[in-house]
Amino acid sequence: MTQKVFWSDPYLTKLSTIVSTVSGADITLSETIFFAFSGGQESDIGTINDQAVLVAQKQGLDIVYTLAENHRLMAGQSVLVQIDWARRYQIMRLHFAAELVLELFYKNLGDVNKVGAHIAQDKARIDFAYPVSISPLLPLIETEANAIISANKEIVTGYDDEPNERRYWEICGFSRVPCGGTHVKRTGEIGSIKLKRNNKGRGIQRVEIFLA
């Protein structure tokens, strides 16, 4: 099992660790700060011993990193993992902005059903199954989200089920939500946000989230 240091310290940008296994171009590490695509959040970009990670993917409780075929790394070897921090931090901010927006839609609409999400460096999006346009609600959701952001509330994270690595985030008095992504520590780090509706048709509503 790969120890996910990106949960205990999502602000860490470098980590010395050990190669656990090697299988051709694929390796696993004993510990990692390098997030792999999950829950719509894109993988980190970075290097292991100055070699670019081409793919990062979850396999059970491990994360497998694909490098170039000639990487020459060996099991038991000490390596340095580095991530693109500017990109990671932008994604962390957009990720939690999307979490806030989603929770506020649940609280305001009740029966809305999320059917997709994607968190990238430039924007986040959430797709809902809902029969009518949610455009009239966007100004309220944006205002409520920005109020929580400006209040600079603490974001607590932890395990609901540690053996199976099921995580949550919580804002006291607002919500406690299952989530295995990387999060900022306080809502104020997000900065103000803007929302935009992108109609996908056939009862699917897409909300795009931008940092203002």
Z-matrix of the N, CA and C atoms (Angstrom, degrees):
N
C 1 1.458
C 2 1.531 1 109.72
N 3 1.325 2 115.55 1 130.46
C 4 1.458 3 121.00 2 177.28
C 5 1.529 4 110.14 3 -80.08
N 6 1.324 5 117.73 4 126.05
C 7 1.462 6 120.90 5 176.12
C 8 1.527 7 109.09 6 -76.35
N 9 1.338 8 116.18 7 123.09
C 10 1.463 9 121.61 8 -174.53
C 11 1.525 10 110.37 9 -92.18
N 12 1.312 11 116.25 10 91.48
C 13 1.452 12 121.51 11 179.76
C 14 1.522 13 110.93 12 -70.32
N 15 1.346 14 117.46 13 -21.62
C 16 1.471 15 119.87 14 178.59
C 17 1.521 16 111.64 15 -64.49
N 18 1.321 17 118.96 16 -15.22
C 19 1.461 18 120.95 17 174.01
C 20 1.526 19 111.36 18 -84.72
N 21 1.322 20 116.71 19 -45.40
C 22 1.469 21 119.26 20 -178.01
C 23 1.524 22 111.95 21 -74.30
N 24 1.347 23 117.55 22 -30.12
C 25 1.465 24 121.54 23 178.19
C 26 1.522 25 109.61 24 -145.13
N 27 1.358 26 116.91 25 82.00
C 28 1.466 27 119.80 26 -177.83
C 29 1.518 28 114.35 27 -69.70
N 30 1.340 29 117.72 28 -5.03
C 31 1.465 30 121.73 29 -179.81
C 32 1.537 31 112.51 30 -96.73
N 33 1.328 32 116.98 31 -0.32
C 34 1.462 33 120.89 32 -179.04
C 35 1.524 34 109.56 33 -77.71
N 36 1.334 35 116.76 34 131.73
C 37 1.468 36 120.63 35 -175.59
C 38 1.524 37 113.53 36 -108.86
N 39 1.341 38 117.31 37 -16.44
C 40 1.460 39 122.05 38 178.30
C 41 1.521 40 108.85 39 -135.77
N 42 1.319 41 115.93 40 146.05
C 43 1.464 42 120.25 41 179.58
C 44 1.522 43 110.17 42 -150.77
N 45 1.326 44 116.70 43 127.62
C 46 1.466 45 121.68 44 170.67
C 47 1.516 46 107.99 45 -88.21
N 48 1.315 47 116.54 46 128.25
C 49 1.459 48 121.06 47 -176.06
C 50 1.524 49 109.63 48 -148.67
N 51 1.318 50 116.68 49 -173.25
C 52 1.463 51 122.28 50 -175.51
C 53 1.529 52 110.16 51 -121.58
N 54 1.325 53 116.52 52 139.42
C 55 1.461 54 121.15 53 173.75
C 56 1.526 55 108.24 54 -71.75
N 57 1.325 56 116.21 55 124.53
C 58 1.468 57 120.47 56 179.74
C 59 1.518 58 112.33 57 -87.09
N 60 1.331 59 117.14 58 -49.31
C 61 1.462 60 121.36 59 -178.27
C 62 1.513 61 109.64 60 -140.17
N 63 1.330 62 114.82 61 154.51
C 64 1.468 63 122.04 62 175.16
C 65 1.520 64 108.00 63 -133.72
N 66 1.339 65 116.21 64 129.60
C 67 1.459 66 121.30 65 175.42
C 68 1.518 67 107.57 66 -140.22
N 69 1.335 68 115.49 67 91.64
C 70 1.452 69 120.20 68 -174.99
C 71 1.513 70 110.23 69 64.55
N 72 1.333 71 116.00 70 -124.46
C 73 1.468 72 120.68 71 -179.45
C 74 1.525 73 112.31 72 -81.08
N 75 1.340 74 117.43 73 -8.72
C 76 1.457 75 121.65 74 -174.80
C 77 1.522 76 111.64 75 -97.22
N 78 1.327 77 115.66 76 135.30
C 79 1.457 78 120.20 77 176.98
C 80 1.526 79 109.69 78 -133.75
N 81 1.330 80 115.99 79 158.51
C 82 1.453 81 121.89 80 168.47
C 83 1.525 82 108.20 81 -123.39
N 84 1.315 83 115.66 82 158.76
C 85 1.459 84 122.44 83 -177.49
C 86 1.518 85 109.79 84 -121.44
N 87 1.335 86 115.80 85 155.37
C 88 1.459 87 118.74 86 176.91
C 89 1.519 88 111.20 87 -70.80
N 90 1.333 89 117.50 88 -35.83
C 91 1.461 90 124.04 89 176.22
C 92 1.525 91 108.16 90 -137.57
N 93 1.327 92 115.82 91 156.86
C 94 1.460 93 117.48 92 179.14
C 95 1.523 94 112.13 93 -153.92
N 96 1.325 95 115.90 94 149.82
C 97 1.466 96 123.00 95 168.78
C 98 1.523 97 110.29 96 -109.69
N 99 1.322 98 117.39 97 2.11
C 100 1.465 99 123.66 98 -171.17
C 101 1.534 100 109.05 99 -95.24
N 102 1.332 101 116.34 100 103.78
C 103 1.462 102 122.09 101 -176.90
C 104 1.521 103 110.58 102 -70.52
N 105 1.340 104 116.17 103 140.12
C 106 1.458 105 122.39 104 175.59
C 107 1.525 106 109.64 105 -107.97
N 108 1.318 107 116.80 106 144.10
C 109 1.472 108 123.02 107 -176.08
C 110 1.524 109 111.53 108 -43.40
N 111 1.337 110 115.88 109 126.24
C 112 1.458 111 121.17 110 -179.86
C 113 1.517 112 109.18 111 -163.93
N 114 1.324 113 116.23 112 139.32
C 115 1.451 114 120.69 113 176.11
C 116 1.512 115 114.55 114 60.47
N 117 1.319 116 116.61 115 24.53
C 118 1.462 117 121.08 116 -178.31
C 119 1.512 118 114.02 117 89.94
N 120 1.351 119 118.12 118 -11.31
C 121 1.469 120 120.71 119 178.68
C 122 1.516 121 109.94 120 -83.46
N 123 1.333 122 116.21 121 126.13
C 124 1.458 123 120.72 122 -178.50
C 125 1.529 124 111.83 123 -64.75
N 126 1.334 125 115.35 124 154.58
C 127 1.457 126 121.54 125 175.65
C 128 1.521 127 110.77 126 -64.95
N 129 1.326 128 114.69 127 154.42
C 130 1.459 129 119.18 128 169.81
C 131 1.518 130 110.46 129 -65.37
N 132 1.319 131 115.69 130 162.88
C 133 1.457 132 123.37 131 169.42
C 134 1.521 133 106.86 132 -114.26
N 135 1.332 134 116.91 133 136.90
C 136 1.458 135 119.21 134 -179.47
C 137 1.507 136 112.68 135 173.61
N 138 1.325 137 115.44 136 -161.44
C 139 1.456 138 120.95 137 -173.30
C 140 1.525 139 111.48 138 -135.35
N 141 1.315 140 114.73 139 158.69
C 142 1.462 141 123.51 140 169.30
C 143 1.531 142 106.20 141 -124.20
N 144 1.331 143 116.39 142 114.11
C 145 1.474 144 121.04 143 -172.39
C 146 1.527 145 111.94 144 52.20
N 147 1.327 146 115.27 145 45.53
C 148 1.471 147 123.43 146 177.72
C 149 1.522 148 113.40 147 66.44
N 150 1.311 149 118.13 148 11.31
C 151 1.459 150 121.42 149 175.82
C 152 1.524 151 108.62 150 -104.00
N 153 1.315 152 116.00 151 128.61
C 154 1.459 153 120.78 152 -175.93
C 155 1.523 154 111.67 153 -63.47
N 156 1.330 155 115.47 154 134.86
C 157 1.461 156 120.59 155 171.72
C 158 1.523 157 107.99 156 -80.16
N 159 1.331 158 116.43 157 118.94
C 160 1.459 159 121.18 158 -176.88
C 161 1.522 160 111.76 159 -83.36
N 162 1.341 161 116.00 160 -38.01
C 163 1.465 162 122.17 161 179.23
C 164 1.519 163 107.72 162 -144.85
N 165 1.330 164 116.47 163 140.10
C 166 1.460 165 122.28 164 171.30
C 167 1.521 166 107.03 165 -126.36
N 168 1.335 167 117.14 166 124.99
C 169 1.453 168 119.05 167 -177.75
C 170 1.522 169 111.18 168 -144.00
N 171 1.331 170 114.50 169 144.18
C 172 1.450 171 120.71 170 177.19
C 173 1.518 172 110.39 171 -75.66
N 174 1.324 173 116.14 172 137.07
C 175 1.463 174 122.60 173 171.06
C 176 1.519 175 107.18 174 -135.31
N 177 1.325 176 116.21 175 98.23
C 178 1.453 177 120.18 176 -173.54
C 179 1.521 178 109.50 177 64.23
N 180 1.339 179 116.44 178 -126.91
C 181 1.462 180 121.09 179 178.72
C 182 1.520 181 111.89 180 -95.41
N 183 1.317 182 116.83 181 6.28
C 184 1.464 183 121.86 182 176.02
C 185 1.529 184 110.25 183 -101.62
N 186 1.321 185 115.31 184 162.51
C 187 1.459 186 121.88 185 168.21
C 188 1.517 187 107.19 186 -120.78
N 189 1.317 188 115.97 187 127.51
C 190 1.464 189 122.07 188 -178.84
C 191 1.520 190 108.57 189 -104.07
N 192 1.334 191 115.57 190 129.48
C 193 1.463 192 122.21 191 179.83
C 194 1.517 193 109.10 192 -111.10
N 195 1.324 194 116.05 193 128.80
C 196 1.456 195 121.46 194 178.08
C 197 1.522 196 109.20 195 -100.82
N 198 1.329 197 115.86 196 123.87
C 199 1.459 198 122.75 197 178.25
C 200 1.530 199 108.19 198 -112.41
N 201 1.318 200 116.93 199 -177.68
C 202 1.465 201 120.47 200 172.71
C 203 1.530 202 109.28 201 -62.84
N 204 1.326 203 116.31 202 152.38
C 205 1.464 204 120.82 203 -175.60
C 206 1.529 205 112.66 204 -59.27
N 207 1.317 206 117.58 205 -30.18
C 208 1.471 207 120.98 206 -176.16
C 209 1.528 208 112.38 207 -96.81
N 210 1.336 209 118.07 208 34.34
C 211 1.468 210 120.67 209 -173.90
C 212 1.530 211 113.33 210 -66.87
N 213 1.311 212 119.16 211 -29.51
C 214 1.468 213 124.70 212 175.87
C 215 1.533 214 114.54 213 65.60
N 216 1.300 215 117.35 214 15.94
C 217 1.464 216 119.52 215 175.57
C 218 1.525 217 109.85 216 -79.32
N 219 1.339 218 116.32 217 152.04
C 220 1.456 219 121.54 218 -177.21
C 221 1.522 220 109.86 219 -130.22
N 222 1.320 221 115.77 220 150.96
C 223 1.458 222 120.76 221 175.54
C 224 1.524 223 109.66 222 -58.14
N 225 1.323 224 115.82 223 136.18
C 226 1.455 225 121.21 224 -178.85
C 227 1.514 226 113.96 225 91.04
N 228 1.319 227 116.99 226 -9.04
C 229 1.462 228 120.92 227 -178.54
C 230 1.530 229 111.07 228 -77.38
N 231 1.319 230 117.04 229 141.81
C 232 1.455 231 122.77 230 174.48
C 233 1.532 232 109.27 231 -80.95
N 234 1.329 233 116.88 232 133.86
C 235 1.463 234 121.48 233 -177.88
C 236 1.525 235 109.72 234 -137.45
N 237 1.334 236 115.28 235 161.31
C 238 1.460 237 121.91 236 176.46
C 239 1.522 238 109.11 237 -111.92
N 240 1.318 239 115.67 238 122.52
C 241 1.462 240 121.98 239 177.09
C 242 1.530 241 108.51 240 -99.85
N 243 1.329 242 116.91 241 131.73
C 244 1.460 243 121.87 242 177.90
C 245 1.525 244 108.98 243 -132.75
N 246 1.338 245 115.83 244 140.58
C 247 1.460 246 119.82 245 178.40
C 248 1.524 247 110.57 246 -120.01
N 249 1.329 248 114.61 247 158.32
C 250 1.457 249 121.98 248 174.61
C 251 1.532 250 107.11 249 -74.26
N 252 1.339 251 116.84 250 99.02
C 253 1.459 252 120.73 251 -172.93
C 254 1.520 253 112.72 252 -68.12
N 255 1.314 254 118.58 253 -41.02
C 256 1.468 255 119.93 254 -179.14
C 257 1.528 256 110.50 255 -57.37
N 258 1.337 257 115.87 256 -42.03
C 259 1.460 258 120.12 257 178.90
C 260 1.519 259 110.71 258 -68.29
N 261 1.334 260 117.49 259 -46.85
C 262 1.467 261 120.97 260 -179.94
C 263 1.528 262 111.11 261 -56.60
N 264 1.320 263 116.79 262 -45.89
C 265 1.463 264 119.46 263 -175.80
C 266 1.525 265 110.93 264 -66.42
N 267 1.316 266 116.30 265 -38.93
C 268 1.465 267 119.95 266 176.38
C 269 1.524 268 110.26 267 -61.00
N 270 1.332 269 116.96 268 -43.00
C 271 1.460 270 120.90 269 179.53
C 272 1.525 271 110.64 270 -66.72
N 273 1.338 272 118.01 271 -40.35
C 274 1.457 273 120.73 272 177.30
C 275 1.519 274 110.83 273 -58.28
N 276 1.321 275 116.85 274 -44.20
C 277 1.467 276 120.81 275 -179.50
C 278 1.535 277 111.06 276 -65.29
N 279 1.333 278 116.34 277 -46.31
C 280 1.463 279 119.97 278 179.58
C 281 1.522 280 111.79 279 -67.79
N 282 1.319 281 116.48 280 -35.11
C 283 1.465 282 120.12 281 178.46
C 284 1.524 283 110.32 282 -59.90
N 285 1.335 284 116.27 283 -49.03
C 286 1.451 285 115.76 284 -177.44
C 287 1.523 286 111.87 285 -73.46
N 288 1.314 287 117.57 286 -29.56
C 289 1.461 288 119.26 287 173.01
C 290 1.526 289 110.24 288 -58.63
N 291 1.331 290 116.45 289 -42.81
C 292 1.464 291 120.54 290 178.13
C 293 1.521 292 111.42 291 -65.09
N 294 1.338 293 117.04 292 -38.44
C 295 1.466 294 120.46 293 177.39
C 296 1.525 295 110.62 294 -60.84
N 297 1.332 296 117.22 295 -44.58
C 298 1.456 297 120.79 296 178.89
C 299 1.530 298 111.18 297 -61.62
N 300 1.328 299 115.70 298 -46.93
C 301 1.464 300 120.16 299 -178.64
C 302 1.520 301 110.67 300 -60.84
N 303 1.327 302 117.02 301 -44.04
C 304 1.462 303 120.85 302 179.96
C 305 1.524 304 111.03 303 -60.66
N 306 1.335 305 117.32 304 -46.89
C 307 1.457 306 120.47 305 179.97
C 308 1.522 307 111.54 306 -62.19
N 309 1.319 308 116.80 307 -38.25
C 310 1.459 309 119.81 308 -179.93
C 311 1.532 310 111.72 309 -69.09
N 312 1.322 311 117.40 310 -33.63
C 313 1.463 312 119.32 311 173.31
C 314 1.519 313 110.76 312 -64.87
N 315 1.339 314 117.30 313 -43.96
C 316 1.456 315 119.99 314 176.70
C 317 1.531 316 110.89 315 -57.57
N 318 1.331 317 116.78 316 -44.22
C 319 1.462 318 120.49 317 -176.63
C 320 1.521 319 111.89 318 -69.12
N 321 1.331 320 117.54 319 -31.83
C 322 1.460 321 120.76 320 -177.19
C 323 1.522 322 113.85 321 -90.71
N 324 1.336 323 117.72 322 -28.90
C 325 1.456 324 120.51 323 -176.88
C 326 1.529 325 112.89 324 -108.92
N 327 1.306 326 117.37 325 -26.80
C 328 1.459 327 121.01 326 176.73
C 329 1.512 328 114.10 327 76.61
N 330 1.334 329 118.23 328 -63.26
C 331 1.459 330 121.33 329 -172.82
C 332 1.523 331 113.37 330 -98.15
N 333 1.336 332 117.99 331 14.59
C 334 1.465 333 120.12 332 177.25
C 335 1.520 334 109.50 333 -68.35
N 336 1.332 335 117.29 334 145.90
C 337 1.463 336 122.02 335 -176.75
C 338 1.524 337 109.89 336 -124.96
N 339 1.330 338 117.14 337 116.23
C 340 1.467 339 120.44 338 176.73
C 341 1.523 340 109.67 339 -72.45
N 342 1.340 341 116.42 340 131.24
C 343 1.465 342 120.47 341 179.98
C 344 1.529 343 112.11 342 -119.64
N 345 1.322 344 117.58 343 -2.74
C 346 1.459 345 119.48 344 179.05
C 347 1.513 346 111.00 345 -176.69
N 348 1.334 347 115.12 346 160.02
C 349 1.471 348 120.85 347 177.54
C 350 1.518 349 108.44 348 -160.29
N 351 1.328 350 115.15 349 153.92
C 352 1.464 351 120.51 350 175.42
C 353 1.521 352 108.07 351 -151.96
N 354 1.338 353 115.08 352 130.21
C 355 1.461 354 121.01 353 -179.92
C 356 1.519 355 107.99 354 -118.23
N 357 1.316 356 116.86 355 113.27
C 358 1.458 357 122.59 356 179.16
C 359 1.529 358 108.97 357 -119.74
N 360 1.314 359 116.68 358 -174.04
C 361 1.460 360 120.86 359 -177.09
C 362 1.524 361 112.42 360 -75.81
N 363 1.326 362 117.48 361 -31.29
C 364 1.460 363 120.50 362 -174.50
C 365 1.523 364 113.47 363 -92.83
N 366 1.338 365 117.06 364 -28.78
C 367 1.458 366 120.55 365 -179.83
C 368 1.530 367 109.62 366 -164.60
N 369 1.328 368 114.47 367 165.36
C 370 1.459 369 121.35 368 171.92
C 371 1.522 370 107.80 369 -117.85
N 372 1.324 371 116.11 370 157.99
C 373 1.464 372 119.33 371 174.59
C 374 1.519 373 109.65 372 -141.86
N 375 1.319 374 114.87 373 151.15
C 376 1.462 375 122.47 374 173.64
C 377 1.516 376 107.67 375 -131.44
N 378 1.331 377 117.39 376 134.31
C 379 1.455 378 122.83 377 177.43
C 380 1.528 379 108.85 378 -108.07
N 381 1.343 380 115.60 379 132.00
C 382 1.452 381 122.05 380 179.99
C 383 1.521 382 109.99 381 -119.03
N 384 1.324 383 115.95 382 144.09
C 385 1.459 384 120.86 383 165.40
C 386 1.522 385 106.91 384 -90.58
N 387 1.340 386 115.37 385 111.03
C 388 1.462 387 120.07 386 -179.00
C 389 1.529 388 107.77 387 -154.21
N 390 1.341 389 117.66 388 135.12
C 391 1.470 390 119.76 389 -168.53
C 392 1.519 391 115.77 390 -74.35
N 393 1.341 392 118.18 391 -20.08
C 394 1.469 393 119.74 392 -178.26
C 395 1.518 394 109.61 393 -125.93
N 396 1.315 395 116.09 394 164.18
C 397 1.458 396 121.01 395 -177.90
C 398 1.531 397 111.55 396 -61.68
N 399 1.325 398 115.16 397 137.35
C 400 1.467 399 120.10 398 176.78
C 401 1.537 400 111.02 399 -97.08
N 402 1.324 401 117.24 400 6.20
C 403 1.469 402 120.70 401 -178.78
C 404 1.529 403 113.19 402 -54.51
N 405 1.348 404 119.32 403 -43.46
C 406 1.469 405 118.13 404 -178.71
C 407 1.532 406 114.05 405 -61.47
N 408 1.326 407 116.39 406 -22.45
C 409 1.457 408 120.38 407 -178.01
C 410 1.530 409 112.85 408 -87.91
N 411 1.329 410 117.70 409 -15.73
C 412 1.461 411 120.21 410 -173.87
C 413 1.533 412 114.05 411 -58.57
N 414 1.339 413 119.89 412 -44.01
C 415 1.473 414 118.51 413 179.59
C 416 1.530 415 112.84 414 -59.18
N 417 1.348 416 116.85 415 -39.51
C 418 1.467 417 120.22 416 178.68
C 419 1.521 418 110.93 417 -65.64
N 420 1.346 419 116.86 418 -46.46
C 421 1.472 420 120.49 419 -179.52
C 422 1.520 421 110.21 420 -61.65
N 423 1.311 422 116.84 421 -43.34
C 424 1.466 423 120.73 422 179.57
C 425 1.531 424 110.88 423 -61.82
N 426 1.326 425 116.62 424 -43.73
C 427 1.464 426 120.80 425 179.41
C 428 1.529 427 111.21 426 -64.17
N 429 1.329 428 117.04 427 -44.67
C 430 1.461 429 120.72 428 -179.44
C 431 1.528 430 111.26 429 -65.28
N 432 1.333 431 116.51 430 -41.67
C 433 1.463 432 120.15 431 179.07
C 434 1.526 433 110.70 432 -63.48
N 435 1.312 434 116.66 433 -45.43
C 436 1.471 435 119.88 434 -179.42
C 437 1.524 436 112.21 435 -66.49
N 438 1.325 437 117.33 436 -28.51
C 439 1.466 438 120.34 437 176.13
C 440 1.529 439 110.41 438 -67.11
N 441 1.340 440 116.59 439 -41.92
C 442 1.468 441 120.52 440 177.72
C 443 1.527 442 110.10 441 -66.57
N 444 1.318 443 116.60 442 -39.73
C 445 1.463 444 121.01 443 178.27
C 446 1.528 445 110.51 444 -62.44
N 447 1.318 446 116.92 445 -48.68
C 448 1.462 447 120.43 446 -176.27
C 449 1.530 448 111.91 447 -68.16
N 450 1.328 449 117.27 448 -22.50
C 451 1.468 450 121.05 449 176.77
C 452 1.524 451 112.13 450 -73.26
N 453 1.337 452 116.47 451 -10.36
C 454 1.470 453 122.76 452 176.61
C 455 1.528 454 111.97 453 52.76
N 456 1.315 455 116.09 454 49.73
C 457 1.457 456 121.98 455 -177.79
C 458 1.528 457 111.54 456 -74.35
N 459 1.322 458 116.05 457 147.59
C 460 1.461 459 121.46 458 177.92
C 461 1.527 460 110.07 459 -71.69
N 462 1.328 461 116.06 460 137.83
C 463 1.459 462 122.54 461 175.59
C 464 1.525 463 107.79 462 -108.47
N 465 1.318 464 116.62 463 112.26
C 466 1.462 465 122.25 464 -179.82
C 467 1.524 466 108.72 465 -94.81
N 468 1.328 467 117.63 466 136.89
C 469 1.460 468 121.64 467 176.53
C 470 1.521 469 109.63 468 -126.52
N 471 1.329 470 116.70 469 155.18
C 472 1.456 471 120.67 470 178.86
C 473 1.513 472 110.90 471 -178.19
N 474 1.330 473 115.60 472 -167.40
C 475 1.462 474 122.21 473 -178.13
C 476 1.521 475 111.12 474 -102.61
N 477 1.321 476 116.81 475 132.86
C 478 1.460 477 122.11 476 163.01
C 479 1.525 478 109.92 477 -84.02
N 480 1.344 479 115.89 478 -32.31
C 481 1.463 480 122.91 479 -177.75
C 482 1.525 481 106.74 480 -148.65
N 483 1.343 482 116.86 481 92.89
C 484 1.463 483 119.99 482 -173.11
C 485 1.526 484 113.57 483 -65.52
N 486 1.363 485 120.31 484 -43.79
C 487 1.478 486 118.64 485 -179.78
C 488 1.525 487 113.66 486 -57.17
N 489 1.328 488 116.82 487 -33.17
C 490 1.465 489 120.79 488 -179.98
C 491 1.531 490 112.83 489 -101.04
N 492 1.334 491 115.91 490 8.68
C 493 1.469 492 122.97 491 175.49
C 494 1.524 493 112.87 492 54.93
N 495 1.324 494 115.53 493 45.87
C 496 1.458 495 120.39 494 174.46
C 497 1.520 496 108.48 495 -96.88
N 498 1.324 497 115.35 496 118.30
C 499 1.451 498 122.64 497 -171.05
C 500 1.538 499 111.59 498 -108.53
N 501 1.327 500 114.89 499 166.63
C 502 1.454 501 120.72 500 175.60
C 503 1.524 502 109.59 501 -145.00
N 504 1.335 503 115.95 502 162.02
C 505 1.460 504 121.67 503 164.12
C 506 1.516 505 107.69 504 -122.04
N 507 1.327 506 115.28 505 156.06
C 508 1.461 507 119.61 506 -179.16
C 509 1.526 508 110.55 507 -147.96
N 510 1.321 509 115.46 508 136.19
C 511 1.462 510 122.96 509 165.33
C 512 1.519 511 106.10 510 -113.81
N 513 1.299 512 116.61 511 117.50
C 514 1.463 513 121.60 512 -175.91
C 515 1.530 514 110.23 513 -55.30
N 516 1.324 515 116.10 514 128.14
C 517 1.451 516 121.39 515 179.04
C 518 1.509 517 114.98 516 83.49
N 519 1.342 518 117.07 517 -3.62
C 520 1.468 519 119.92 518 -179.23
C 521 1.522 520 110.74 519 -116.25
N 522 1.329 521 118.17 520 -67.34
C 523 1.464 522 121.32 521 -178.38
C 524 1.521 523 110.76 522 -161.64
N 525 1.318 524 115.07 523 156.66
C 526 1.462 525 123.90 524 168.01
C 527 1.526 526 106.16 525 -126.48
N 528 1.332 527 117.30 526 122.89
C 529 1.466 528 121.82 527 -166.99
C 530 1.524 529 110.50 528 -133.59
N 531 1.346 530 119.25 529 133.04
C 532 1.458 531 120.84 530 173.35
C 533 1.521 532 110.65 531 -64.00
N 534 1.331 533 117.38 532 132.52
C 535 1.463 534 120.83 533 179.73
C 536 1.526 535 109.89 534 -169.87
N 537 1.320 536 116.06 535 133.76
C 538 1.460 537 121.18 536 -179.62
C 539 1.511 538 114.02 537 -110.46
N 540 1.328 539 117.58 538 20.96
C 541 1.458 540 120.98 539 179.50
C 542 1.518 541 112.20 540 -86.28
N 543 1.323 542 115.78 541 -172.02
C 544 1.464 543 121.60 542 175.06
C 545 1.516 544 108.44 543 -99.76
N 546 1.335 545 116.46 544 140.68
C 547 1.456 546 120.72 545 -172.22
C 548 1.517 547 111.60 546 -131.81
N 549 1.327 548 114.96 547 148.25
C 550 1.464 549 120.58 548 168.57
C 551 1.523 550 108.63 549 -70.82
N 552 1.340 551 116.71 550 164.77
C 553 1.461 552 120.64 551 -176.43
C 554 1.521 553 113.33 552 -86.04
N 555 1.339 554 116.76 553 -27.52
C 556 1.461 555 120.31 554 -178.92
C 557 1.527 556 108.96 555 -139.23
N 558 1.320 557 116.04 556 148.68
C 559 1.464 558 119.93 557 -176.42
C 560 1.521 559 112.20 558 -63.30
N 561 1.329 560 117.61 559 -29.30
C 562 1.454 561 120.38 560 -178.21
C 563 1.511 562 113.86 561 -61.45
N 564 1.338 563 117.11 562 -21.56
C 565 1.472 564 120.34 563 178.76
C 566 1.519 565 112.25 564 -66.68
N 567 1.322 566 117.20 565 -21.02
C 568 1.464 567 120.49 566 -176.46
C 569 1.520 568 111.13 567 -68.76
N 570 1.331 569 116.80 568 -39.32
C 571 1.456 570 120.02 569 -170.58
C 572 1.522 571 109.31 570 78.42
N 573 1.301 572 118.31 571 170.19
C 574 1.465 573 120.38 572 -177.16
C 575 1.525 574 111.02 573 -67.36
N 576 1.336 575 115.84 574 153.95
C 577 1.460 576 121.31 575 -177.57
C 578 1.528 577 110.28 576 -125.05
N 579 1.333 578 114.50 577 160.30
C 580 1.453 579 122.68 578 173.51
C 581 1.524 580 108.52 579 -125.42
N 582 1.329 581 116.16 580 143.96
C 583 1.460 582 121.65 581 179.05
C 584 1.527 583 110.63 582 -115.41
N 585 1.322 584 114.84 583 146.74
C 586 1.459 585 121.04 584 178.31
C 587 1.525 586 108.37 585 -140.94
N 588 1.328 587 116.69 586 135.23
C 589 1.462 588 120.90 587 176.18
C 590 1.520 589 109.58 588 -89.46
N 591 1.328 590 115.50 589 137.20
C 592 1.459 591 121.64 590 175.33
C 593 1.516 592 106.87 591 -128.57
N 594 1.335 593 117.18 592 104.09
C 595 1.460 594 121.22 593 -173.60
C 596 1.528 595 110.95 594 -70.37
N 597 1.340 596 116.28 595 118.88
C 598 1.471 597 120.73 596 179.33
C 599 1.522 598 111.68 597 -93.23
N 600 1.344 599 118.18 598 -11.06
C 601 1.456 600 120.93 599 178.71
C 602 1.516 601 112.71 600 82.81
N 603 1.337 602 115.93 601 167.53
C 604 1.466 603 123.88 602 177.62
C 605 1.531 604 112.27 603 52.86
N 606 1.315 605 115.54 604 42.45
C 607 1.453 606 119.94 605 175.12
C 608 1.507 607 115.33 606 77.50
N 609 1.330 608 118.22 607 9.59
C 610 1.467 609 122.07 608 178.24
C 611 1.517 610 109.14 609 -105.61
N 612 1.306 611 116.50 610 122.30
C 613 1.457 612 123.46 611 178.83
C 614 1.513 613 109.36 612 -107.21
N 615 1.311 614 117.80 613 129.83
C 616 1.465 615 121.92 614 178.29
C 617 1.530 616 109.19 615 -111.94
N 618 1.340 617 115.08 616 128.46
C 619 1.458 618 121.67 617 174.70
C 620 1.518 619 107.90 618 -112.06
N 621 1.322 620 116.50 619 124.51
C 622 1.459 621 121.89 620 176.85
C 623 1.518 622 109.00 621 -102.04
N 624 1.332 623 115.71 622 139.20
C 625 1.457 624 122.41 623 -174.76
C 626 1.513 625 108.75 624 -118.63
N 627 1.319 626 116.36 625 127.77
C 628 1.458 627 122.25 626 -179.03
C 629 1.521 628 108.99 627 -125.12
N 630 1.342 629 115.86 628 147.07
C 631 1.451 630 120.40 629 170.95
C 632 1.512 631 108.61 630 -80.85
N 633 1.337 632 116.73 631 127.45
C 634 1.457 633 120.63 632 -174.68
C 635 1.525 634 110.67 633 -76.78
